[in-house]
Amino acid sequence: MVLIHTTSRSLELSHFDLRGHELTLFLNQASRFAVPLFFLISGFALTISNSQTGYKEFLKKRFSKVLVPYLFWSLFYYFLVYKDSDNLLKALLTGSASYQLYFIPSILIFYLIFPFLKKLTYLFKNKLIIIFLFIIQILILNFDYQYHAPLFPYPISVAMFNFFPFLIGIHMAKNQEFLKTLTKKFWPVFTILTLVLAVFIFNEGLSKYYQTWNYIYFYSQWRPSVLIYTILVFLVLYLPVNKLPKAYLNLIKTLSSLSFFVFFIHIVILESIYKYLYKSDIIFFLAVSGISASIAYLTHKIKFLPKLTG
């Protein structure tokens, strides 16, 4: 997600000279799995970590980890960074206090209905139902990508764009033995398909922009191609992560504990330094992610702060 935002800023400052910045565009497009994958991993992680608690206990536990930091950072960006935002209530409901926050209200919607969705995943045993839901998701994404006219306002529309990744995440978590067998058998195929699709998504964004001169065609991750790409990225990453030595897994856990804070703070870091570093995409990205992670690490040394800041 940091790579998406740093390369997006570089493309904006180039006045969308995509052909003159093809590497920047490729990095931007190849990273477009970030938000859909967040929904997929959320469904997966909620399923494997969910204990047999009541609905109220579940909501209290989950909302305290997401809603409190979301409110804190929304107020931070609303009052201190982007002072010309929508009215405060609208900003909180739609995630518009800062542009990276837009999908958090949608994930909260899934949290609200997760206990009910989990009970319905037995339906996924029927392959026809999986295919039907996949086709519905493809049609919704294609309509939005072609016409840029969401059927519903945020955050409902974003939830509609991501219902299949969230559901397939739940399904995968319930069938991990099959998932391990599948990825072990077809990992080379999934890897090749992922690389091919990354190139396709790059060309899709490039060509549609020059056909229409509308930057939304390469900014949007709500596309049928990105949905398939996201699922493939998950399948490619799943097997190696499960085979990592314990030392590397501990490193991933540490980075994971900092990632939510990095997600929230990186925009203000980006806004502070882009004037000096944006001409070099790699340096710009490393600076934003490195400074954000360093602040996250120091903040997590203060016991009470992570509960507030993520």
C-alpha positions as CSV (number, residue, x, y, z in Angstrom):
1,M,0.0,0.0,0.0
2,V,2.9,2.4,0.7
3,L,4.3,1.5,-2.7
4,I,0.9,2.4,-4.3
5,H,0.8,5.8,-2.6
6,T,4.4,6.8,-3.3
7,T,4.3,5.8,-7.0
8,S,0.9,7.4,-7.3
9,R,2.4,10.7,-6.1
10,S,5.3,10.3,-8.5
11,L,2.8,9.8,-11.4
12,E,0.8,12.8,-10.3
13,L,3.8,15.0,-10.3
14,S,4.8,13.8,-13.8
15,H,1.4,15.0,-15.0
16,F,0.5,11.4,-15.7
17,D,3.3,10.9,-18.3
18,L,2.8,7.2,-18.1
19,R,5.0,6.2,-21.1
20,G,7.8,8.3,-19.6
21,H,7.5,6.5,-16.3
22,E,6.6,3.0,-17.2
23,L,8.6,1.4,-14.3
24,T,6.7,3.6,-11.8
25,L,3.4,2.6,-13.4
26,F,4.3,-1.1,-13.3
27,L,5.2,-0.9,-9.6
28,N,1.9,1.0,-9.0
29,Q,-0.2,-1.6,-10.9
30,A,1.6,-4.6,-9.6
31,S,0.8,-3.4,-6.0
32,R,-2.9,-3.1,-6.7
33,F,-3.6,-6.4,-4.9
34,A,-3.0,-4.6,-1.5
35,V,-6.6,-3.6,-0.5
36,P,-8.4,-6.7,-1.9
37,L,-5.8,-8.9,-0.2
38,F,-6.5,-7.1,3.1
39,F,-10.1,-8.2,2.9
40,L,-9.1,-11.8,1.9
41,I,-6.6,-12.0,4.8
42,S,-9.1,-10.5,7.2
43,G,-11.6,-13.2,6.4
44,F,-8.8,-15.8,6.7
45,A,-7.4,-14.5,10.0
46,L,-10.7,-13.9,11.6
47,T,-11.7,-17.5,10.9
48,I,-8.5,-19.1,12.3
49,S,-8.4,-16.9,15.4
50,N,-12.0,-16.7,16.3
51,S,-12.8,-18.5,19.5
52,Q,-16.2,-19.7,20.6
53,T,-17.2,-16.4,22.2
54,G,-20.5,-14.6,22.0
55,Y,-21.4,-12.0,19.4
56,K,-20.9,-9.1,21.8
57,E,-17.5,-10.4,23.0
58,F,-16.4,-10.9,19.4
59,L,-17.4,-7.3,18.5
60,K,-15.8,-5.8,21.6
61,K,-12.5,-7.6,20.9
62,R,-12.3,-6.8,17.2
63,F,-13.7,-3.3,17.2
64,S,-11.3,-2.3,20.0
65,K,-8.4,-3.2,17.7
66,V,-9.7,-1.5,14.6
67,L,-12.3,1.1,15.5
68,V,-10.3,2.9,18.2
69,P,-7.2,3.5,16.0
70,Y,-9.4,4.4,13.1
71,L,-11.1,7.1,15.1
72,F,-7.8,8.4,16.5
73,W,-6.2,8.7,13.0
74,S,-9.3,10.1,11.4
75,L,-9.4,12.9,13.9
76,F,-5.6,13.4,13.4
77,Y,-5.9,13.8,9.7
78,Y,-9.2,15.7,9.8
79,F,-8.0,18.4,12.2
80,L,-4.2,18.5,11.6
81,V,-3.4,17.4,8.0
82,Y,-6.4,17.8,5.6
83,K,-8.3,20.6,7.2
84,D,-10.7,21.0,4.3
85,S,-12.2,17.5,4.6
86,D,-16.0,16.8,4.6
87,N,-18.0,17.4,7.7
88,L,-16.6,15.2,10.5
89,L,-19.5,12.7,10.7
90,K,-19.3,12.1,7.0
91,A,-15.5,11.7,7.2
92,L,-15.9,9.1,9.9
93,L,-18.6,7.1,8.1
94,T,-16.9,7.1,4.7
95,G,-13.2,7.1,5.7
96,S,-12.6,10.4,3.9
97,A,-10.5,12.1,6.6
98,S,-7.5,10.8,4.7
99,Y,-7.4,8.9,1.4
100,Q,-5.9,5.7,2.8
101,L,-8.7,5.3,5.3
102,Y,-11.6,4.8,2.9
103,F,-11.9,1.0,3.2
104,I,-11.8,0.7,7.1
105,P,-15.5,1.4,7.5
106,S,-16.1,-1.4,5.0
107,I,-14.0,-3.8,6.9
108,L,-16.0,-2.9,10.0
109,I,-19.2,-3.9,8.1
110,F,-17.7,-7.3,7.6
111,Y,-16.8,-7.5,11.2
112,L,-20.4,-6.9,12.1
113,I,-21.6,-9.7,9.9
114,F,-18.7,-12.1,10.2
115,P,-20.2,-14.5,12.8
116,F,-23.2,-15.0,10.4
117,L,-21.1,-15.3,7.3
118,K,-18.9,-18.0,8.9
119,K,-22.0,-20.1,9.5
120,L,-22.9,-19.9,5.8
121,T,-19.6,-21.0,4.4
122,Y,-20.8,-24.6,4.3
123,L,-22.5,-23.4,1.1
124,F,-19.0,-23.1,-0.4
125,K,-18.9,-26.9,-0.5
126,N,-21.0,-26.5,-3.6
127,K,-18.7,-25.5,-6.4
128,L,-21.6,-24.0,-8.4
129,I,-22.3,-21.5,-5.5
130,I,-18.6,-20.5,-5.5
131,I,-18.7,-20.0,-9.3
132,F,-22.0,-18.0,-9.0
133,L,-20.6,-15.7,-6.3
134,F,-17.4,-15.2,-8.3
135,I,-19.4,-14.3,-11.4
136,I,-21.5,-11.8,-9.4
137,Q,-18.3,-10.2,-8.0
138,I,-16.8,-10.0,-11.5
139,L,-19.9,-8.3,-12.9
140,I,-19.9,-5.7,-10.0
141,L,-16.2,-5.0,-10.5
142,N,-16.5,-4.7,-14.3
143,F,-19.5,-2.3,-14.1
144,D,-17.6,0.0,-11.7
145,Y,-14.4,-0.2,-13.7
146,Q,-16.1,0.6,-17.0
147,Y,-18.5,3.3,-15.8
148,H,-17.0,4.5,-12.5
149,A,-20.5,4.7,-11.1
150,P,-20.8,2.8,-7.8
151,L,-24.3,1.5,-7.2
152,F,-24.1,2.5,-3.5
153,P,-22.2,5.2,-1.6
154,Y,-19.1,4.4,0.4
155,P,-18.6,2.3,2.5
156,I,-21.3,0.0,1.2
157,S,-19.9,0.0,-2.4
158,V,-16.4,-0.9,-1.2
159,A,-17.9,-3.8,0.8
160,M,-19.7,-4.9,-2.4
161,F,-16.4,-4.8,-4.3
162,N,-14.8,-7.1,-1.7
163,F,-17.4,-9.6,-0.6
164,F,-15.8,-12.4,-2.6
165,P,-12.3,-12.0,-1.3
166,F,-13.6,-11.9,2.3
167,L,-15.7,-15.0,1.8
168,I,-13.0,-16.9,0.0
169,G,-10.6,-16.0,2.8
170,I,-13.0,-17.6,5.3
171,H,-13.4,-20.7,3.1
172,M,-9.6,-21.1,2.7
173,A,-9.1,-20.9,6.4
174,K,-11.6,-23.7,6.9
175,N,-9.8,-25.8,4.3
176,Q,-6.1,-25.3,5.0
177,E,-5.1,-28.9,4.3
178,F,-6.5,-28.7,0.9
179,L,-5.0,-25.2,0.4
180,K,-1.5,-26.6,1.3
181,T,-1.9,-29.5,-1.1
182,L,-3.1,-27.2,-3.9
183,T,-0.3,-24.6,-3.5
184,K,2.3,-27.3,-3.2
185,K,1.2,-29.0,-6.4
186,F,0.5,-25.9,-8.5
187,W,2.9,-23.3,-7.0
188,P,5.0,-22.9,-10.2
189,V,1.8,-22.5,-12.3
190,F,0.3,-19.9,-9.8
191,T,3.6,-18.0,-9.9
192,I,3.8,-17.8,-13.6
193,L,0.1,-16.8,-13.9
194,T,0.7,-14.1,-11.2
195,L,3.6,-12.6,-13.2
196,V,1.6,-12.7,-16.4
197,L,-1.4,-11.0,-14.8
198,A,0.8,-8.3,-13.3
199,V,2.0,-7.4,-16.8
200,F,-1.6,-7.6,-18.1
201,I,-2.8,-5.2,-15.3
202,F,0.0,-2.8,-16.2
203,N,-1.0,-2.8,-19.9
204,E,-4.7,-2.5,-19.0
205,G,-4.1,0.6,-17.0
206,L,-1.7,2.1,-19.5
207,S,-3.9,1.5,-22.6
208,K,-7.2,2.5,-21.0
209,Y,-5.7,5.7,-19.8
210,Y,-4.5,6.7,-23.2
211,Q,-7.8,5.7,-24.7
212,T,-9.9,7.9,-22.3
213,W,-7.4,10.2,-20.6
214,N,-9.1,9.2,-17.3
215,Y,-6.5,8.4,-14.6
216,I,-9.1,6.3,-12.7
217,Y,-8.4,3.4,-15.2
218,F,-5.0,2.9,-13.6
219,Y,-5.8,4.2,-10.1
220,S,-8.7,1.7,-9.5
221,Q,-8.1,-1.7,-8.0
222,W,-11.7,-2.6,-8.4
223,R,-11.3,-4.6,-11.6
224,P,-12.0,-8.2,-12.5
225,S,-8.3,-8.6,-13.4
226,V,-7.1,-7.4,-10.0
227,L,-9.5,-9.8,-8.2
228,I,-8.0,-12.8,-9.9
229,Y,-4.5,-11.4,-9.4
230,T,-5.2,-10.9,-5.7
231,I,-6.2,-14.5,-5.2
232,L,-3.2,-15.7,-7.1
233,V,-0.9,-13.5,-5.0
234,F,-2.3,-15.1,-1.9
235,L,-1.8,-18.6,-3.3
236,V,1.8,-17.8,-4.3
237,L,2.7,-16.4,-0.8
238,Y,0.9,-19.0,1.3
239,L,3.3,-21.9,0.7
240,P,6.6,-20.1,1.2
241,V,5.3,-18.3,4.4
242,N,4.3,-21.7,5.9
243,K,7.8,-23.1,5.2
244,L,9.8,-20.2,6.7
245,P,12.1,-21.0,9.6
246,K,10.9,-19.9,13.0
247,A,13.4,-16.9,13.1
248,Y,11.9,-15.5,9.9
249,L,8.3,-16.1,11.1
250,N,9.2,-14.1,14.3
251,L,10.4,-11.3,12.1
252,I,7.1,-11.4,10.1
253,K,5.1,-11.3,13.3
254,T,7.1,-8.3,14.4
255,L,6.5,-6.5,11.2
256,S,2.9,-7.5,11.2
257,S,2.4,-5.9,14.7
258,L,3.7,-2.6,13.3
259,S,1.9,-2.7,9.9
260,F,-1.4,-1.2,11.1
261,F,0.4,1.8,12.5
262,V,2.5,2.1,9.3
263,F,-0.7,2.0,7.3
264,F,-2.2,4.9,9.3
265,I,0.9,7.2,9.6
266,H,2.6,6.7,6.2
267,I,0.5,9.4,4.5
268,V,1.6,12.2,6.8
269,I,5.2,11.0,6.3
270,L,4.7,11.0,2.5
271,E,3.2,14.5,2.6
272,S,6.2,15.7,4.5
273,I,9.0,14.4,2.3
274,Y,7.8,14.0,-1.2
275,K,9.1,17.4,-2.4
276,Y,12.6,16.2,-1.7
277,L,12.6,12.5,-2.7
278,Y,9.8,11.8,-5.2
279,K,12.2,11.9,-8.2
280,S,13.6,8.5,-7.1
281,D,10.7,6.0,-6.7
282,I,12.8,3.5,-4.7
283,I,14.3,6.1,-2.4
284,F,10.9,7.7,-1.9
285,F,9.3,4.4,-1.1
286,L,12.1,3.3,1.3
287,A,12.1,6.6,3.1
288,V,8.4,6.6,3.7
289,S,8.2,3.0,4.7
290,G,11.4,3.1,6.8
291,I,10.5,6.3,8.7
292,S,6.9,5.0,9.2
293,A,8.1,1.7,10.5
294,S,10.7,3.3,12.8
295,I,8.0,5.6,14.4
296,A,5.8,2.5,14.7
297,Y,8.6,0.6,16.4
298,L,9.3,3.4,18.9
299,T,5.6,3.9,19.6
300,H,5.1,0.2,20.4
301,K,7.7,0.6,23.1
302,I,5.1,2.7,25.0
303,K,2.7,0.1,26.4
304,F,-0.6,2.1,26.3
305,L,-0.1,3.8,22.9
306,P,-0.7,0.9,20.4
307,K,-4.2,0.4,21.7
308,L,-4.9,4.0,20.6
309,T,-2.8,4.3,17.5
310,G,-2.8,0.7,16.1
